[in-house]
């Protein structure tokens, strides 16, 4: 071979997940795992005629003479590691790799390889999920008819150092399908992933903004009923209302193939809706329509849009679905108008807006007492706030009453089944009913991101955190910019004792929302659970400074945290550092806040534990059991509370909750 030899070859890059972080926390274990990785992988390289070019830290660069050999080798590697990780070994000793493969021209020189093919393979590898394999288009075309695995195409990407967009495919391995035990399709191919951008308000009255946002939400809900189509949820698309971007850029960010956008003009009982479907990859129009109708025709308009979108995506809109859309949920346009107002107010996010939304939904029911979605939205509000902003004793019975009525009126309302599942989980402690209802909610609407997110949350607290991870990620895929979805992914990682991944997910959220003080509190909570107490205290101090700069007093800050128990849990970090005075200050803030609003007994119990007042803490935990506080369930699995878990009186409470 000459000093510089050019040839075509398949290049494989592998990378061990979280290895760098492990070297900083446990260098000896990191070296052991590096040795074990080589022991497992090198025989598989040889089996498939792979030439190990070099190692770069924990990464391998391997050359193959064919794309097929490289792909089969990657599948064998992940199969072997899946079996290895399924054996009874500690979580922190499991080896998880990402693998990327590209086929192209390489240059051999001085026992090394160079060239664009090497660069592309290195950029494809990070796109794979832990335990996964991603292929460039050049590899995919050579192997797609030769292996039995299914492929999923990602959105076209512009990779760093690569001048042109490149198609990348994910290999679906047998154990990576989302919700295999649920009768729904796995992740939809990107071409049939759809985003509905916020419709523009073209009315002369700016107060009609609620109507445009409400129509956006209703279209998302309507299109989610089309079988075979995956629809991005409202929380994510609303980000583009205040920060518009080019269609192609949005398509790449959301990994969608089709984008729907439009405008709404409302004048009295007359409405004009203009809508267009756009190919997100090509940035070209593929369908458009305008509707000048009476407000009472709104459901027929939604049905027509759904039919046209189904035609565009080449999927079938079932007759029963179309009939259900056209029928709508109410004959009262006043009720429907109030529903849209409630959806809009709820999206504004403050507690004051939440109460206004409650009034809107109640007004809708005053106009039409048989309007199932209004009952469902009310159930959602009370369910989500029980035990945090509202007393469980007050909120849960209201939520149960509303969701029961919603399901009596409409058994196919996915959102209502999700609320019923949450109630069974947090209030009834009926795990069997909760799981059935979560699965039914997903079956009725496979694009309903919150159903996946809450189902993952539920599983994690039943000690099934590893099972919950891909489900939480699926919820995040359907609403990638939602704070709740990302927070649950982080918490599920923490509950699985995969601390580095949980912390990194929370840091990613902070990068998305740098002004959200509550996320710094949530990161402080994650650091506390990981035993990184100095980091936890630093993040909580950052959150406090941000809140004070916004004019929010410490006692009121609880309302602006993601969850009150995240805030109070950090008292354990202060205690571990011997800073008991800071813990007492947190207790003072809780007691001050309790004068004007509900403060959870589990929050108070956490602080009492940090002050080493175990007897009082156990009394408070007993009270939380009596009021069916969700906090008792949430605290049953977190590692920082393992000491109290050995206390017989606390164990007895968990037994009553059927958690052990």
C-alpha positions in Angstrom: 0.0 0.0 0.0 1.3 3.5 -0.9 1.7 6.2 1.7 -1.6 7.7 0.6 -4.1 5.2 -0.8 -7.7 6.1 -1.8 -10.5 3.6 -1.7 -14.2 3.3 -0.9 -15.1 1.7 2.4 -17.7 1.7 5.2 -16.6 3.6 8.2 -18.1 2.9 11.7 -17.9 5.2 14.7 -18.9 4.0 18.2 -19.2 6.1 21.3 -19.9 5.1 24.9 -22.7 7.1 26.4 -21.8 9.2 29.5 -18.2 8.0 29.6 -16.7 11.4 30.0 -18.9 12.2 33.0 -18.0 8.8 34.5 -14.3 9.5 34.3 -14.8 12.6 36.4 -16.8 10.8 39.1 -15.3 7.3 39.2 -12.1 7.0 37.1 -11.3 3.4 38.1 -14.8 2.2 37.1 -14.5 4.1 33.8 -11.3 2.3 33.0 -12.9 -1.1 33.9 -15.8 -0.4 31.6 -13.4 0.7 28.8 -11.6 -2.6 29.1 -14.9 -4.6 29.2 -16.1 -2.7 26.1 -13.0 -3.8 24.1 -13.4 -7.3 25.3 -17.0 -7.5 24.0 -16.5 -5.5 20.8 -13.2 -6.7 19.3 -14.4 -10.3 18.5 -17.5 -8.9 16.8 -15.3 -6.6 14.6 -13.3 -9.6 13.5 -16.4 -11.7 12.8 -17.6 -9.2 10.3 -14.1 -8.5 8.8 -13.8 -5.1 10.4 -10.5 -3.5 10.7 -10.0 -1.5 13.9 -8.2 1.6 12.7 -7.9 3.3 16.1 -9.5 4.2 19.4 -10.2 7.8 20.5 -10.8 7.7 24.2 -13.9 5.5 24.6 -14.7 5.6 20.8 -13.8 3.1 18.1 -13.1 3.9 14.4 -13.5 0.7 12.4 -13.2 0.2 8.6 -15.2 -2.4 6.6 -15.0 -3.4 2.9 -18.8 -3.4 2.6 -21.7 -1.4 4.0 -23.5 -4.7 4.7 -20.7 -6.1 6.9 -20.6 -2.8 8.8 -24.3 -2.8 9.4 -24.5 -6.4 10.5 -21.6 -5.8 12.8 -23.4 -2.8 14.4 -26.6 -4.9 14.9 -24.5 -7.7 16.5 -22.7 -5.2 18.8 -26.0 -3.7 20.1 -27.5 -7.2 20.5 -24.5 -8.4 22.5 -24.6 -5.2 24.7 -28.4 -5.5 25.2 -27.9 -9.0 26.5 -25.0 -7.9 28.6 -26.9 -5.0 30.1 -29.9 -7.2 30.8 -27.8 -9.4 33.1 -27.8 -8.7 36.8 -25.2 -6.0 36.9 -25.4 -2.5 38.6 -26.9 0.2 36.5 -23.7 2.3 36.5 -21.8 -0.7 35.0 -24.0 -1.1 31.9 -22.3 -0.2 28.6 -24.4 1.8 26.1 -23.1 2.8 22.8 -24.2 5.0 19.9 -23.1 3.8 16.5 -22.9 5.7 13.2 -22.0 4.3 9.7 -21.2 6.0 6.4 -19.9 4.6 3.1 -17.6 6.7 0.9 -14.1 7.5 -0.2 -11.4 7.4 2.4 -7.6 8.0 2.3 -5.2 5.7 4.0 -2.0 7.4 5.2 0.5 6.5 8.0 -1.8 3.7 9.4 -4.7 6.1 9.7 -7.7 7.0 7.6 -9.0 10.4 6.5 -11.5 11.9 4.2 -15.0 13.2 4.0 -16.4 9.7 4.7 -14.7 9.7 8.1 -16.1 13.1 8.9 -19.7 12.1 7.9 -19.6 8.9 9.9 -18.5 10.9 13.0 -21.4 13.3 12.6 -24.0 10.5 12.0 -23.0 8.7 15.2 -24.4 11.3 17.7 -27.8 11.1 16.0 -28.3 7.5 17.3 -30.0 7.0 20.6 -28.1 5.1 23.4 -28.1 1.5 22.3 -29.0 2.5 18.7 -27.5 2.6 15.2 -27.8 5.3 12.5 -26.8 5.0 8.9 -26.2 7.5 6.1 -28.3 7.3 3.0 -25.3 5.8 1.1 -25.3 2.8 3.6 -29.1 2.5 3.7 -29.4 2.1 -0.1 -27.0 -0.8 0.0 -28.5 -2.7 2.9 -32.2 -1.9 2.9 -33.2 -5.1 1.0 -30.6 -7.3 2.8 -31.5 -7.2 6.5 -34.7 -7.9 8.3 -34.8 -4.8 10.5 -37.1 -1.9 9.8 -35.7 1.6 9.2 -36.9 5.0 10.2 -35.9 8.1 8.2 -34.9 11.2 10.2 -35.4 14.7 8.9 -32.7 15.8 6.3 -29.9 17.3 8.3 -27.1 19.7 7.6 -24.2 18.2 9.6 -21.3 20.2 10.9 -18.5 20.3 8.4 -20.7 18.9 5.6 -21.9 21.4 3.0 -25.0 19.6 1.8 -28.1 18.1 3.6 -27.8 14.4 4.2 -30.5 11.8 4.8 -30.0 9.6 7.9 -31.8 6.4 8.9 -32.3 4.8 12.2 -32.3 1.0 12.5 -35.3 -0.2 14.6 -33.9 -2.9 16.9 -36.3 -5.4 18.4 -36.1 -4.0 21.9 -36.3 -0.3 21.0 -39.9 -0.1 19.7 -42.0 2.4 21.6 -44.7 0.9 23.8 -44.4 -2.5 22.3 -47.1 -3.8 24.8 -49.6 -1.2 23.6 -51.6 -1.7 20.4 -50.3 1.5 18.7 -47.9 2.0 15.8 -44.3 2.8 16.7 -42.8 6.1 15.9 -44.2 7.3 12.6 -41.9 7.9 9.7 -40.9 11.6 9.5 -42.8 12.1 6.2 -46.1 11.5 8.1 -45.2 13.7 11.0 -47.1 17.0 11.0 -46.9 20.3 12.7 -49.8 22.9 12.8 -48.2 26.3 13.3 -50.2 28.9 15.3 -52.9 30.4 13.0 -52.6 34.2 12.6 -55.3 36.4 13.9 -56.5 38.7 11.0 -59.5 40.1 12.9 -59.7 43.8 13.5 -60.2 43.1 17.2 -57.0 42.0 18.9 -59.1 40.3 21.6 -59.9 37.7 19.0 -56.4 36.3 19.5 -58.0 33.6 21.6 -60.0 32.4 18.6 -57.0 31.9 16.4 -55.1 30.0 19.1 -58.2 28.0 19.9 -58.6 27.0 16.3 -55.0 25.9 16.2 -55.5 23.7 19.2 -58.7 22.2 17.8 -57.0 21.4 14.5 -54.2 19.7 16.2 -56.7 17.6 18.1 -58.7 16.9 15.0 -55.7 15.9 12.9 -54.4 13.7 15.7 -57.4 11.4 15.0 -56.1 10.5 11.6 -54.6 7.0 11.8 -51.0 6.8 10.7 -50.2 10.5 11.2 -48.1 11.8 14.1 -48.9 15.4 15.1 -46.7 17.7 17.1 -48.5 19.0 20.2 -49.6 22.5 21.0 -47.0 23.5 23.5 -44.1 23.2 21.0 -45.8 24.9 18.0 -46.8 27.9 20.1 -43.1 28.7 20.5 -43.2 29.7 16.8 -45.9 32.3 17.4 -43.5 34.7 19.1 -40.4 33.5 17.3 -41.3 32.8 13.7 -38.7 30.9 11.6 -38.4 29.7 8.0 -40.5 26.6 7.2 -37.5 24.5 6.4 -35.8 25.3 9.6 -38.9 24.5 11.6 -39.2 21.2 9.7 -35.7 20.2 10.7 -36.1 21.3 14.3 -39.3 19.3 14.7 -38.4 16.5 12.3 -41.7 16.8 10.5 -42.4 16.3 6.8 -45.5 18.5 6.5 -46.4 21.8 8.1 -49.9 23.4 8.2 -50.2 27.1 8.6 -53.0 29.6 8.1 -55.0 32.6 9.3 -58.4 33.3 10.9 -60.6 36.3 10.5 -63.7 36.6 12.8 -66.5 39.2 12.4 -69.6 38.5 14.4 -70.9 35.1 13.3 -68.9 35.0 10.1 -65.4 33.5 9.9 -62.8 33.2 7.2 -60.2 30.5 7.6 -57.3 30.3 5.1 -55.0 27.2 5.4 -52.1 25.7 3.4 -50.1 22.6 3.7 -46.3 22.9 3.0 -43.7 20.2 2.3 -41.2 21.1 5.1 -38.2 19.6 3.3 -38.8 21.3 0.0 -40.5 24.4 1.3 -43.2 24.2 -1.3 -47.0 24.4 -1.1 -48.8 21.2 -1.7 -52.4 22.2 -0.9 -54.3 25.3 0.1 -57.9 26.4 0.7 -60.0 29.3 2.0 -63.4 29.0 3.8 -65.9 31.8 4.2 -68.5 30.4 6.4 -70.8 30.9 9.4 -69.3 30.1 12.8 -71.7 27.2 13.2 -69.9 25.5 10.2 -66.6 25.2 12.1 -66.7 21.4 12.6 -67.4 20.9 8.8 -64.4 23.1 8.1 -62.2 21.1 10.4 -63.5 17.8 8.8 -62.7 19.1 5.3 -59.2 20.2 6.4 -58.6 16.8 7.9 -59.7 15.0 4.7 -57.4 17.1 2.6 -54.4 16.5 5.0 -55.1 12.8 4.9 -55.1 12.9 1.1 -51.8 14.9 1.1 -50.2 12.4 3.4 -51.7 9.4 1.5 -53.4 8.0 4.5 -57.1 7.0 4.8 -59.5 9.1 6.9 -61.9 6.5 8.3 -65.6 7.2 7.9 -66.2 7.0 11.6 -63.5 9.5 12.3 -64.8 11.9 9.7 -68.4 11.6 11.1 -67.2 12.2 14.6 -65.3 15.4 13.5 -68.3 16.7 11.6 -70.7 16.0 14.5 -68.5 18.0 16.8 -69.0 18.0 20.5 -71.7 20.8 20.9 -74.4 22.5 18.9 -73.9 25.7 21.0 -71.5 28.1 19.4 -71.4 30.1 22.6 -70.2 27.0 24.4 -67.6 26.4 21.8 -66.4 30.0 21.9 -66.0 29.8 25.7 -64.0 26.6 25.3 -61.6 28.4 22.9 -61.3 31.2 25.4 -60.4 28.7 28.2 -57.8 27.0 26.1 -56.2 30.4 25.3 -56.2 31.5 29.0 -54.8 28.2 30.1 -51.9 28.6 27.6 -50.8 31.9 29.3 -49.5 29.9 32.2 -50.0 31.9 35.4 -52.2 30.8 38.3 -54.5 33.8 37.6 -54.9 32.7 34.0 -55.7 29.2 35.3 -58.6 30.5 37.4 -59.8 32.5 34.4 -59.7 29.4 32.3 -61.9 27.6 34.9 -64.4 30.4 34.6 -64.4 30.0 30.8 -65.0 26.3 30.9 -67.7 26.7 33.4 -69.3 29.3 31.2 -69.2 26.8 28.3 -71.0 24.2 30.4 -73.6 26.8 31.4 -74.3 27.2 27.7 -74.2 23.4 27.0 -74.2 21.1 30.1 -73.5 18.1 27.7 -70.3 19.5 26.3 -67.8 16.8 27.1 -64.5 18.6 26.3 -65.3 21.4 28.7 -65.6 18.8 31.5 -62.4 17.2 30.4 -60.4 20.5 30.4 -61.7 21.3 33.9 -60.7 17.8 35.1 -57.2 18.5 33.6 -56.7 21.7 35.6 -57.8 20.3 38.9 -55.8 17.0 38.4 -52.5 18.7 37.5 -52.7 21.2 40.4 -53.8 18.8 43.2 -51.2 18.6 45.9 -49.1 21.4 44.5 -51.2 24.6 44.1 -54.4 23.2 45.4 -55.3 20.9 48.3 -55.8 17.3 47.2 -58.8 17.1 49.4 -60.5 19.9 47.4 -59.0 19.4 43.9 -59.2 15.6 43.4 -62.9 15.1 44.1 -63.7 18.0 41.7 -61.4 16.5 39.1 -63.0 13.1 39.5 -66.5 14.5 39.2 -65.6 16.4 36.0 -63.8 13.5 34.3 -66.6 11.0 35.2 -69.1 13.3 33.5 -66.8 13.8 30.5 -66.5 10.0 30.0 -70.2 9.5 30.4 -70.8 11.9 27.5 -67.9 10.8 25.3 -66.1 7.5 25.9 -63.6 8.2 23.1 -62.1 11.4 24.6 -58.4 10.6 25.0 -57.7 13.6 27.2 -60.4 12.5 29.7 -59.0 9.0 29.9 -55.6 10.5 30.6 -57.1 12.5 33.4 -58.8 9.4 34.8 -55.5 7.6 34.7 -53.8 10.3 36.6 -56.5 10.3 39.2 -56.3 6.5 39.6 -52.5 6.9 39.9 -52.3 9.9 42.3 -55.6 9.8 44.2 -57.1 6.3 44.1 -53.7 4.5 44.2 -55.3 2.0 41.8 -52.3 1.0 39.7 -54.2 -1.5 37.5 -56.9 1.1 36.5 -54.3 3.8 36.0 -52.3 1.6 33.5 -55.4 0.6 31.6 -56.5 4.2 31.3 -53.1 5.5 30.2 -52.9 2.8 27.5 -56.5 3.5 26.3 -55.7 7.3 26.1 -52.7 6.5 23.9 -54.7 4.1 21.8 -57.4 6.7 21.2 -54.9 9.4 20.3 -51.4 8.1 19.5 -50.2 11.8 19.1 -51.3 12.8 22.6 -47.9 13.6 24.1 -49.1 14.1 27.7 -50.5 10.6 27.8 -47.0 9.2 27.1 -45.4 11.7 29.6 -47.8 10.8 32.4 -47.6 7.1 31.7 -43.8 7.2 31.9 -44.1 9.2 35.2 -46.5 6.6 36.6 -44.2 3.6 35.6 -41.2 5.2 37.1 -42.8 5.5 40.5 -43.8 1.9 40.4 -40.1 1.0 40.2 -40.2 0.5 36.4 -38.0 3.4 35.4 -36.0 1.7 32.7 -39.3 0.7 31.0 -40.5 4.3 31.4 -37.5 5.9 29.6 -38.5 5.2 25.9 -42.1 6.1 26.7 -41.1 9.5 28.2 -38.8 10.1 25.2 -41.8 9.4 22.9 -43.9 12.0 24.7 -41.0 14.4 24.2 -40.8 13.7 20.5 -44.4 14.6 20.1 -44.0 17.9 22.0 -40.2 18.5 22.0 -40.3 22.1 23.4 -42.7 21.4 26.3 -41.1 22.0 29.7 -43.2 19.3 31.4 -42.2 16.6 28.9 -38.5 17.4 29.2 -38.7 17.6 33.0 -40.3 14.1 33.1 -37.6 12.7 30.9 -35.0 14.1 33.3 -36.8 12.8 36.4 -37.3 9.3 34.9 -33.5 9.2 34.3 -32.9 10.2 37.9 -35.3 7.5 39.1 -33.4 5.0 37.0 -30.3 6.1 38.8 -28.9 7.4 35.5 -28.0 10.7 37.1 -25.7 12.1 34.4 -28.4 11.7 31.7 -31.1 13.3 33.9 -28.9 16.3 34.7 -27.9 16.8 31.1 -31.6 16.8 30.1 -32.4 19.4 32.6 -29.4 21.5 31.5 -30.8 21.2 27.9 -34.1 22.6 29.1 -32.4 25.5 30.8 -30.5 26.3 27.5 -33.9 26.4 25.8 -35.5 28.5 28.5 -32.8 30.5 30.2 -35.2 32.8 32.0 -37.2 30.0 33.6 -36.1 30.1 37.3 -38.2 27.0 38.1 -35.9 24.9 35.8 -32.9 25.9 37.9 -34.8 24.7 41.0 -35.5 21.4 39.1 -31.8 21.1 38.3 -31.0 21.7 41.9 -33.3 18.8 42.8 -31.5 16.6 40.3 -28.1 17.5 41.8 -29.5 16.8 45.2 -30.6 13.3 44.2 -27.2 12.6 42.6 -25.4 13.6 45.8 -23.9 16.8 44.2 -24.9 19.1 47.1 -22.6 22.1 46.3 -24.0 22.1 42.7 -27.6 21.8 44.1 -27.2 24.8 46.4 -25.6 26.9 43.6 -28.5 26.2 41.3 -31.1 27.0 43.9 -29.4 30.3 44.7 -29.5 31.1 41.0 -33.2 30.4 40.9 -33.7 32.7 44.0 -31.8 35.6 42.4 -33.8 35.3 39.2 -37.1 35.3 41.1 -36.1 38.3 43.2 -35.0 40.2 40.1 -38.5 39.6 38.8 -40.0 41.0 42.0 -41.0 37.6 43.4 -40.7 37.1 47.1 -39.3 33.8 48.5 -42.6 32.8 50.0 -44.3 33.3 46.6 -41.5 31.7 44.6 -43.1 28.3 45.3 -45.8 29.2 42.8 -43.2 29.8 40.1 -41.2 26.5 40.7 -42.0 23.6 38.5 -43.0 21.6 41.6 -43.0 22.7 45.3 -41.3 19.4 46.3 -38.4 20.1 44.0 -37.8 23.3 45.9 -38.2 21.8 49.4 -36.1 18.7 48.6 -33.0 20.9 48.2 -33.2 21.5 52.0 -31.6 18.0 52.2 -28.6 19.3 50.2 -28.2 22.3 52.7 -28.5 19.8 55.6 -25.8 17.5 54.1 -23.5 20.5 53.9 -24.2 21.4 57.5 -26.1 24.6 56.6 -29.1 24.1 58.9 -29.8 27.9 59.1 -30.7 27.8 55.3 -33.1 24.9 56.0 -34.8 26.9 58.7 -35.3 29.8 56.3 -37.0 27.5 53.8 -39.3 26.3 56.6 -40.1 30.0 57.4 -41.0 30.6 53.8 -43.2 27.6 53.7 -45.1 28.7 56.8 -45.5 32.2 55.5 -46.8 30.9 52.1 -49.3 28.6 53.9 -51.2 31.7 55.3 -52.5 32.5 51.8 -52.3 29.2 49.8 -52.0 25.5 50.1 -48.6 24.1 51.1 -48.2 20.3 50.9 -47.6 18.3 54.0 -44.9 16.3 52.1 -43.1 19.6 51.5 -43.1 20.4 55.2 -42.1 16.8 56.0 -39.0 17.1 53.8 -37.8 20.2 55.6 -38.4 18.6 58.9 -36.3 15.6 57.8 -33.5 18.0 56.8 -33.7 19.4 60.3 -33.5 15.9 61.7 -36.9 16.1 63.3 -37.9 12.6 62.2 -40.9 12.3 64.5 -42.6 15.4 63.2 -41.7 14.4 59.7 -43.4 11.0 60.1 -46.5 12.7 61.5 -46.6 14.9 58.4 -46.2 11.9 56.1 -49.1 10.2 57.9 -51.2 13.4 57.2 -50.2 13.3 53.6 -51.4 9.7 53.4 -54.8 10.7 54.9 -55.2 13.6 52.3 -54.0 11.4 49.4 -51.1 13.7 48.6 -49.3 12.8 45.4 -46.1 13.9 47.1 -46.1 10.7 49.1 -45.9 8.7 45.9 -43.3 11.0 44.4 -41.0 10.7 47.4 -41.2 6.9 47.5 -38.5 6.2 44.9 -36.0 9.1 45.1 -32.5 8.0 46.3 -32.0 10.9 48.8 -34.8 9.5 50.9 -33.6 5.9 51.1 -32.8 6.3 54.8 -36.4 7.2 55.7 -37.6 4.2 53.6 -36.1 1.9 56.2 -38.3 3.5 58.9 -41.1 1.0 59.7 -43.8 3.7 60.0 -42.9 5.1 56.6 -42.8 1.6 55.1 -46.2 1.0 56.5 -47.5 4.1 54.7 -46.0 2.8 51.4 -47.7 -0.6 52.0 -51.0 1.1 52.4 -50.4 2.9 49.1 -49.6 -0.5 47.6 -46.2 0.9 46.6 -44.3 -2.1 48.2 
